[in-house]
Amino acid sequence: MSKIIRVAIDGPSGAGKSTIAKAVGKKLGLDYIDTGAMYRAVGYKTLTTSIDPDDAAAMQQMLDSTEIDFSKGDIILDGEIVNDKIRTNEMSMMASRVSAIPAVREKLVELQRKMGQTKSIIMDGRDIGTNVLTDAEFKFFMTASAEERADRRYKELIEKGQDVSYETVLDDIIKRDHNDMTRKLNPLKKADDAIELDTTGMSIEEVTDFIFKEVTK
Ligand code: DC
């Protein structure tokens, strides 16, 4: 592929965006950028360095000395691979919380835009089509019922050996949907020019195929 193409995938927690974005990226040779992982990394650092997210000055100072990057599919926070550390239920809630802080969004959105300037990418998140890459060549908005999303995430967490109940996961998904859709800054919203896809009852292959066909048609 000679021309740079950017594919934006937005949608609520647990809609399967990252699984699909990874698969489509592999098929099309696009670098996958998981922007949720970037918010999780900031949430992780906030928690592990005991910074109060409401302390704007402390948050800004922390952000100024924070480096986030991707390398071969790993997320690197200040030189450390944090893939597993950021995938707990606690970090999901923390990510949702810090993602409402203007300084956090400013820093991460700038980084994300830079990542989309030099190479073809597939990026997933909440505000990619509406804010980060408004001129992306392809935009998708993936949804699924809260119950199905909770079921998928619950199974994922149990497989990783985490001790959670389905009710807690569903409850957290509903809370996160609310946080993500009602925050003032760049809330989760379908871009007017995005293709909407409800994946309830669809398999990973079916969704991957749908997006692959749209991008290559
Ligand atoms: O996709 P995820 O569950 O890993 O995202 C974690 C949190 O980060 C989610 O609750 C909302 C936030 N987020 C965001 O505000 N904007 C993005 N582009 C990606 C994620």
Residues whose N, C-alpha, C, O or C-beta is under 5 A from the ligand:
A	BS01	DC	S13 T35 G36 A37 Y39 S92 A95 S96 S99 D124 G125 R126 D127 R176 D180
